[in-house]
């Protein structure tokens, strides 16, 4: 695989890249690759990582929303 070196990048651009990479949980280098791929190849069919998909989910409610209600005793079938 080839390498690409980009020189003389404004500090503001580097800072934004670092923030964006942190938000996506990847390295700056990986974020740079993703940006280039999206810009040059398009984002059609691009899949999120499992972590990104989980982070993109809206809040599901409070813990009490998922609490189990009172349980009834039932005979066990063996």
C-alpha positions in Angstrom: 0.0 0.0 0.0 1.3 3.5 -0.8 1.9 6.3 1.7 0.9 9.9 1.4 2.7 12.7 3.3 0.9 16.0 3.6 3.0 18.9 4.7 2.2 22.5 5.8 -1.2 21.8 7.3 -2.7 24.6 9.3 -2.9 24.0 13.1 -6.6 24.5 13.0 -7.1 21.7 10.5 -4.9 19.3 12.5 -6.8 20.2 15.7 -10.2 19.5 13.9 -8.9 16.2 12.6 -7.8 15.2 16.1 -11.2 16.0 17.5 -13.0 14.2 14.8 -10.8 11.1 15.2 -11.4 11.1 18.9 -15.1 11.4 18.4 -15.0 8.3 16.1 -12.6 6.4 18.4 -9.9 6.0 15.8 -6.4 7.4 15.1 -5.9 10.6 13.3 -4.3 8.5 10.5 -7.4 6.3 10.1 -9.7 9.4 10.2 -7.6 10.9 7.5 -8.0 7.8 5.3 -11.7 7.8 5.9 -12.0 11.4 4.9 -10.0 10.8 1.7 -12.0 7.7 0.8 -15.3 9.5 1.3 -14.2 12.5 -0.7 -12.7 10.6 -3.6 -14.8 7.4 -3.7 -18.0 8.5 -2.1 -19.7 7.1 1.0 -22.1 4.7 -0.7 -22.3 1.4 1.2 -19.9 2.6 3.9 -20.5 0.6 7.0 -20.0 1.9 10.5 -17.9 0.0 12.9 -19.8 -1.7 15.8 -18.6 0.9 18.2 -19.7 3.8 15.8 -23.1 2.2 15.4 -23.5 1.9 19.2 -22.4 5.5 19.7 -24.9 6.7 17.1 -27.8 5.2 18.9 -30.1 7.6 20.8 -30.5 7.2 24.5 -32.9 4.3 25.3 -34.3 5.7 28.5 -33.6 5.3 32.2 -32.5 2.1 33.9 -35.9 1.9 35.6 -37.5 1.5 32.2 -35.8 -1.9 31.9 -36.4 -3.2 35.4 -38.2 -6.5 35.7 -41.6 -6.3 37.4 -42.8 -8.6 40.1 -42.3 -12.3 39.3 -44.9 -15.0 39.9 -43.9 -18.3 41.2 -44.6 -21.0 38.7 -44.1 -24.7 38.9 -41.0 -26.0 37.0 -41.7 -28.5 34.3 -39.0 -31.2 34.3 
